[in-house]
C-alpha cells in the first residue's frame, strides 16, 4: 500500500540521543544501531561495527512521522508539486510516510491513473507514499469508483477530499461497497448549501470584514450525518481536518457509543484562529476555515485526550501567482510538511500545552493506526523509520526554506524552534540537515 | 521598468516615512477623522470662490482604477483631483487589459510604472487595495473593496451629519437594509464608534451579519427613535436567485421599506446611492426636503479632496497652507 524508491539500507549507529517512543515506552539516552536499514540493537555503548556514527548528543531520536493528508498535485499540477518534491519536503519535515489525496487532474478514480502514480513513486519517492483513490468518479458524487480494482491496484483508502459526498444515499452505498476492500473512507465533511461562497469562519471577524461566512455547522451537520451512517452500516470512517467544537462533540459521543471513527486535525487549526484573517493574507485561507478560540481549544483538548488521534498537515501547495491575489480570489490551502513539527513544538509543546510524547504519538502511531499502516517505532527488528530532532535550535521560515515546489506557508517570516536533523525512511537516510 | 525603480530607490533618502494610505476606517483614529473633516470644511469654503480650482496638488498624478461600475464615487474622485490641480488618469476594467485577463497585480504594477502619487481603487474583492499598496509605491485610497470597506463614504456621511446637526457625538443613526452585503454599513459602524454616534442596524434576519458586534434588530419600528435614518441600497446584483435572503423584493419593500408613515416629521434620511425607489426607499421620502442625498454627493467631493490632500501631505490644512499653495 506504500511505495518508495529502492535504496540500500543504511548502516548507522546513533550515539547518545534521547530516544523517545511513547508507544514502546522508551524515553532514555541510549544508542540505536541500524543494520541494512533495520534496527538491530538498542542499548548503551553499542559496537559501531564500522557503521557510520551519528552523534545524537543533545538530540531526540523518535519514530519518524506519518502524514495522512497531503496533496502532491500529481498528475496535473506538477508546477506546484511532484511526487519527488513532495516527498523531499516530507523527508525534510521528519516524515517517513505520507498519504496523497486523489483530487488531482485527472482525479485518481481508475486503476490506470493510480498505477501510473504507484510506478512513479517507486522511482521518485524519498519517503513512503500511499495513494487514496476517489470515492466517486471524478469526485462528482454520482457514481462509485471501482473500489475493488483500485484496492488491488494499491489504493490505501478512499476519499473525495476537496469536496463532500453530498448525497447521503451515495455515502451509504460507498460505506457498504468499500467494506469488501478492507479500506476506509476518509471524509471531507462540508454541507455546501451552508458553506457556499464562504471564505472565512462565520463569526465576528467575517462579519466585520464583510466576508461571506462559512459556519461551523456546515461541517458538523455532515460529521453528524456521516457518523450516523457509519454507525448504521457498522463501517469505520476517518474524518478529515476537523475544525469546530461541534464536530469534536459529535465525534466524542459517537466514539463513546462504539462507532469506529478516527479523525485528524491540522497544525493551523491547532494554533491559529480566524483573528489572523484580519491580515487579509491569502496564506491563511484554507478549507475548512480557521475558526474561533473556542474551536481551537476544543480541538487541542480532543488531541490531548485521544478523541482526535492524528495530526495531518493537509499540505496544499499552490502556485505563487494563484496566491498573489486578493483574499477572495485566492484558492484554499497552505503548505505544511516542512513546518508541522516545529510549529507544534514551538506553539504547543514549549508553552506546556501538549506533552512532547503526545505530539510524537499523534504524528506517528495515531495516523498509522487510523489507516492500518505499520507503525514507525524504535524497536529491535523494525525497519528504521526514525527522525533525529534538535529541540534547541531555532530557525527562520522564509521562502528559501522549502523543498516543496510551493511556498504558500502561513509561517513565512516566523521564527520556530525545533529542527529536523535527519530523517531515516524505509531504512535509508532520506534527509540530513 | 525594474531598473527605473532601482535608480529612484537609490536616490531616495534613507528611512522614508511610511506611505499613507486610506484602506479602512479601522486604520483611522478619532483625531484623523476630525482632521479630515476639518480639511474638507476648508476646501468647501474655497469652492465658494469664482475660480474653484486650487493649485494644491499641481504636478501630482492621481490614478483612478475602477473594477466595478460606479458613477458618483469615480466622478467624485476625478473631480476632487482636478479641483486640486492634479493630473488624473481613470481606468475602468471594461475595455482595459483587465478584459484580457490581466491580474490585478500586473495592472497595478503597470500603472505603478508611471509613478502615480495616488492610486484610488474600487474592486469587487476584499483586500484588493491592500494588494495594490503592497505591489506599488503609490499612496492607495480604497474606493470600495467588495463587502469590506468604503471609507470615503463613511467620512462624507459624517461630514454631512456634522453639517446638518452641528455635532456628531450623541447622535443616533438607524441603518436599514441589506447590512450583510454592505461595505458602507461596515465602514459606517467603525466611523460611528470613533466619533460617539449610537448605531442601530435594522433589516431582515438573514441580512444582519451573525457575530457582528452591534445593536441589531429586525423591527423597522425602531427607526422612528433615530436622529437619522440611513437607508442601504438593496443590492439586487448581489442577491443571487434562489438564495432566499428574503422571499421577494416586494415583501422586503412592504416590511422594511422606508416610507413616510414610518418616519417622524422632519426626521433626516440618508442614502449612499444609487437608490432603488419603491424598494428600500419610498419615492416620497427620497424627494422630501429631509432627504440629505444631494448634500451627501456634495460632501463626497470635498471629503475626497481632503483625503487626497491628507494622504499626500499628512498634515492638517490651514488657511496659511492654502495661501502658500496659491502663491506657489
Interface residues (C-beta under 8 A of the other chain):
Chain A: X202 X203 X204 X205 X206 X207 X208 X209 X210 X211 X212 X213 X215 X280 X321 X324 X325 X326 X327 X328 X329
Chain B: X103 X104 X105 X123 X125 X126 X127 X128 X130 X131 X145 X146 X147 X148 X149 X183 X186 X209 X210 X211 X212 X213
